[in-house]
Amino acid sequence: PPDRHITKSQALIKWINEQSYTGNFVIFDDDLREGYQKTNDFDIKNRFVFVSSKYGIIDDDLDKAKNILKGIY
């Protein structure tokens, strides 16, 4: 994001709010260090699927994402 002083979680919430987005979503991410720490503050912790930076998105990641979209955490 252009705002370098905010976390990834804050940037995601900012974008969702600016778009007036109300649908279901999944966030694929390969970086555990930045952004995830504040996800509880924004109620998006259950939306993250962490993927391997070495292997990318694998079948287990897709299964988890499908469950998130179905509302099964």
N, C-alpha and C positions, 0 to 999 in steps of 0.2 A: 504493500500500500504506500501511497505518497506520504502518509503520516508515519514517519519512522519512529516516533516516540510512543507508539501504542503497540500492544502485544498482538499477536496473530488472532487470538480470541476476540479482542476488542475490535479489530478490523473486520472480522467476520460478522459480528453483531451489528456493527455500524452499517455494513453493506446490506444485511438483511433488513434493518430498520429503514434505510434509505429507499429500498425497493418495495417497502410495505409487503414483504414476502410473508405469507402465512402457511405455506405448504410444508410438506415433510421433506427432510434433506439429510444427507450423509456427507461427512467431511473426511476425505481420504488424506492422510498426512504421513510423512516419513520422518518427521522431526519431533521427537519427544521433548526436546529441551525448551523450545520457545512456543509460548502460547497455551500449552495444555495446563499449566499451573493455575490459570484463572478461569478455567472452563466451568467450574462449579458456580462462580459468581454470575455467569451468564446463562446457566442452565443448558449448556450444550455438550457437557461431558459425554453423555450417552449417544451423541451424534458422530463421534470420532471413530474412525477405523484406521488404526496404525498399520502402515504397510512397510515392508522391508525395503530399504533403499538399495539393497543388493539384488533382490528378486522382483520387486515391484508388486503389483496386485496379484494375489494368488486366489485360488478357489475358496479357501477359508475366509478371506477378506470379503469376497463377493457374497458368501453366505451370511456373514455378519451384517453387511450392508443391506441385504434383502430383509433380514429380520428387523433392522432398525426402521426401514421403510414400512414394514408391517406393524410396527409399534411393539415389537417383542425385543426387550432389552436384555 
